[in-house]
Amino acid sequence: MPTDVASGKRPLLSMRGIEKRFGALRANASVDLELSSGEVLGLLGENGAGKTTLMNVLFGMYSADAGSIEIDGRPMNIARPADALDAGVGMVHQHFHLVPRHSVLENLMVGEPGRGLKLDAESALVRLREIASRYGLELDPETLVGDLTVGEQQRLEIVKALFRGARILILDEPTSVLTPQQTESLFRAIRAMATDGVGIIFISHKLNEVIAITDRLAVMRRGRVVAQVENDATLTRQKLAELMCGHPILPPEKRPTESGRTLLKLAGIDVELGPDHRRKLSEVTLDVHAGEIVGVAGVSGNGQRELAEVVAGVISPSHGAIEVDGQAVHASTPRGMQRLGVAHIPEDRMGAGLLTTLPLTDSVMLPLAHKSPFSRFGWINRKAVRKFVLEQIEKFDIRTEGPDVRTGTLSGGNLQKALLARELALDPLVLVAAQPTRGLDVAAVEFVHAQFLKLRAEGRGVLLISEDLEELFAISDRIVVMYEGRIVGDLDASVTTPAEVGLLMAGAKAA
Amino acid sequence: MSDIFEQIFQIGFFTAMVRVATPLLLATLGEMFSERSGVLNLGIEGIMLLAAMTGFSAGYFSGSLWLGIVVAAMTGIVFGALMGLLTVTLGLSQHVSGLGVTLLCSGLAFFGYRLVFGQPSQPPNVAAFESAPVPLLSELPVLGPILFDHVTLVYLAFLLVPVAAFVLYRTPWGLNLRTVGENPHAAASAGVSVAWKRYQALMISGALFGIGGAYFSLAQFNAFTFGVISGRGWVCIALVVLGRWDPWRCAFAALLFGAVDALQLRLQSSGVIDLPFQVFLLLPFLITVVAMALVARNARAPAALLLPYRKEER
């Protein structure tokens, strides 16, 4: 052992031969993973590759079927999250594990012993201040978590882990909800923690960010670690994507198109919702032309959902006018907008999009059921529906056991393909897609983007609402930025920069 | 008219208010703990009835009323744990489980009573708890008889309010409990066992339901009858909402119900208003519903209430 220490080679964390099965599925197949003190390790892989399973094993959410975990060379038995916390493992989940109604300090003290009978707020405060000043993670202890911004909530999650003495920090897709500026400040904190000797496992789909922040990368595929590479100058996005999928990925080609007539026109749209008439959209004016992809950027909750729902006819604006292909829309309904040629991919694909508990056929035929040949005189023609769904499964390469499986059993990428197939079958003039690639892996994302670009090439319009700037810059022609229900910027995607968009997203006034 | 007011709002009225509110306060605090952990315990009505029976039987045969209280609390703990088995371990619908537990407990109460006492023409009774005036304090004018001249259970119930508030807001146990009820995932990832916490809350709620139930058969009346609870358990579900899941406000809600109940008794016996007595009996329930409709519109239940917790599964 002394020789190990002398050479500095003893890893902080060493996972050996981790096995985890779910029924017939081998989610982790004898996985080995090492992490050194002060190292930032990127963990990459498509959905279902086993990253999250592996991290849940490390954090004690699952117990492994076989394999061993050593921390600082000591074998650890991690059966519950409490064991992981004691062993110095902290995890920041993709979906925050916070209580909005409690204060910052209360969220920190959960699971902590008190002093005597009482909560030990004094010493918690001292430790919070210490962590804050050390890593630049400032938070007001008395603020209710529900009043924090998303970036601050994430800061709190990291502070929570450090508060519990984490020396190994797992960050699961930490940047998916952040603006570029917030991401930059997260990266500063990560670097500060690494300098301090914390080992960090960084899980992300955003390859540019992975390349920017990590020292080393482990790539998982089908439950195995298939590659471990140093993050040096030779590493490219392309190579990483290839390692993840096991085959080369060609980025979709974006051919120049002439943008034509106005397909969708919103003028001065206001939306007020709820019993207290909260204003969700204010004077939103927006055009989508033929052959154009308009990206909508913004931090989640700044009116994007309402924008999509207004265009799809799910909610009606309280003021303002909508035109589709020159036709004024009066009382808008989902069916009415559909008739005019608007298709909609809702943000919540499991809830508002598909019928998770019913067969795939029913999910796919839902908006088509009233049309010939799928129904006649109010009777559904099952044969025609089945034939259609089988065709779509073939055409969109939807991985499923068949058209009759419960919709909810499909993976996220395949669900999205099914939804896309259905909406494209409506032969839309304009497609409104809200967060269409959230949670999808590289291959599925490329597929979805290719479909959008195909629509664009055919002279149709796409309104793409996304929190992922990389995506917006990859395929949009124009990018509009939403902030507090207003459009605060309308930018040419080939001219603007992520930094400019990020500033607008954060509420800086349009130049 | 002023005569009626004088007749009604005497010191005796306020004393009655406190007395009537006591069992409701116990059960309301119990329900509050359970709901704070994220479980709606609709077993309340049945558990109160069954514990009123078991507590009474134990008191009757042992001659010790306090033993009766202990047995009632134990009864509640057992069926609170059953609620836990159904809603936490098995993750079944909280509504259905709770109603099931109430039906089961009611059935057991009737069955058990017949088994033990048969069908007596005269229901057996015990010498109920006697008033235990607090030395000195009970001598105070006005406040003395209202607050300090009651059976011991009344003092214990009201002392429980600050204790519950302290536990809920100032101890790690309480913070963990609230977190489990708001976001069980947050609690689990901080190393708190969600299931165990919910079991604890359900057993505490059961114990308090039990003591509340036994208060009726051992302190308020001195016998067990099949209508001894008659909907007062259900009322507590509303009182928790009216009390916005806060011990102090819950105490206020229970006192409000107690006041209206005491009022209707006096209106009935005064005979001034000539209405069928059922109308008066209805009054406290009606007022509770109205008060809830007015006050509770902005009340926000614990965010994870009614949601079974499952570890993140794939």
Interface residues (C-beta under 8 A of the other chain):
Chain A: F22 A27 T52 T53 N56 F59 M61 R80 P81 A82 L85 D86 M91 H93 H95 H97 L98 V99 P100 R101 H102 E106 N107 M109 V110 G111 E112 P113 G114 L117 K118 L119 K160 R164
Chain B: R170 T171 P172 L175 N176 R178 T179 E182 N183 H185 A186 A187 A188 S189 A190 G191 V192 S193 R300 A303 K311 E312 R314
